[in-house]
Amino acid sequence: MKLAVVGTGYVGLVLGACMAESGNDVTCVDKDAAKVRMLRRGKIPIYEPGLEEMVKRNKTEGRLMFTTDLPKAVRAAEVVFIAVGTPQGEDGSADLRHVMGVAREIARAMNGYKVIVNKSTVPVGTAEKVREVVRRETTHPFSVVSNPEFLKQGAAVDDFMKPDRVVIGAEDPRAAELMVKLHKPFTRTGAPIMVMDCPSAELSKYASNAFLATKISFMNEVANVCDLFGADVDRVRQAVGADRRIGTSFLFPGVGYGGSCFPKDVKAVTKFSADKKYDFKILKAVDAVNESQKRVLVKKIEAHFGAGLKGKTIAVWGLAFKPKTDDMREAPAVPIIEALLAKGAKVQAYDPEAMKTARGIFGTRISYSTRNYDALKGADALAVITEWQEFREPDFARIKKLMRTPVVFDGRNIYQPDQMKAQGFTYFSIGR
């Protein structure tokens, strides 16, 4: 099948590469000429395990192409995916200017029947808005489909190739049939392809992310209560997760969630619900808890050092909002480091992939280390903020030797308190 994907960000690039991997001819469109030139060389602007290899392979095989020429790509395609950004507005709403602008361009380029697919995360009712925009610009027949993505950064390729489910919002049977055919190669293990109306499909993505964010914030609240009563949140988490109605996923406490999805989507649901005069109280609380959780580690650091942090050196391990990505959008590391700097501390940071991104945020206000152990030299404390695999089993004797004082603030509970104490560390975690 011949496909066009407008937007080569995180979603669009994964979509294009994976669709090409299954044998489709895919043209990815972006208005950024420099980015297109990079992609044509087989280089990708983001870090996502397995993606660069897939892009190179399918480009070499001639199934994946990159261009700035949107009209040409649209005319050659049967299905056109819109995968552009929907940045958060000041009021929490999703900004649809890019989506509507692309829809208008697609309509003007059409030369026959097209299936236009909203792949971007968009508020409920967007499919109808896209339909209206396209209808005003063309006399050609078309269908608008909502096909939300459910990709985890750091595991996006695997999530696309082996999905838990595929959600297709389509009122037109012709479009629904085509979309089912397109996704069948990815569901041979039995994952359901769910065909529904567009509003239900649009809400499915938001509801999923909002529920996962709720689980995280709830467990963070439980961890804070554990700190007050001397309970062990790991024991509590295991007991709660053993209930099949609840499950074990997303029950790990920490310093809050981040990224491009959870924070934005929670706020978006709150906003478009409010537009319909509905007060989504739970999600307001989820958002508030998450923001406060980002300050918990700093409070623990302040409480330990007592007299303040001026002149203290804090080593930070982990800057990305989660492992296996270089994305620092809404990353807990940002407000944590900003708070440490505001209190007069010096920060020495390390992350396996997010160092370039961090330099764009902090500039010369912090120091950057090329290796994890280098960040520890002369440090008064280590703060672990992102649970990269390489942090899980470090050389603790070496850590102790490099640091001025052996103090660890574990924002992801990756170490065991008794073991850290036995090795001579002053150790703080979340809810233990």
Secondary structure, 3 states (H helix, E strand, C coil): CEEEEECCCHHHHHHHHHHHHCCCEEEEECCCHHHHHHHHCCCCCCCCCCHHHHHHHHHHCCCEEEECCHHHHHHHCCEEEECCCCCECCCCCECCHHHHHHHHHHHHHCCCCEEEEECCCCCCCHHHHHHHHHHHHCCCCEEEEECCCCCCCCCHHHHHHCCCCEEEECCCHHHHHHHHHHHHHHCCCCCCEEEECHHHHHHHHHHHHHHHHHHHHHHHHHHHHHHHHCCCHHHHHHHHHCCCCCCCCCCCCCCCCCCCCHHHHHHHHHHHHHHCCCCCHHHHHHHHHHHHHCCHHHHHHHHHHCCCCCCCEEEEECCCCCCCCCCCCCCCHHHHHHHHHHCCCEEEEECCCCHHHHHHHHCCCCEECCCCHHHHCCCCEEEECCCCHHHCCCCHHHHHHHCCCCEEEECCCCCCHHHHHHCCCEEECCCC
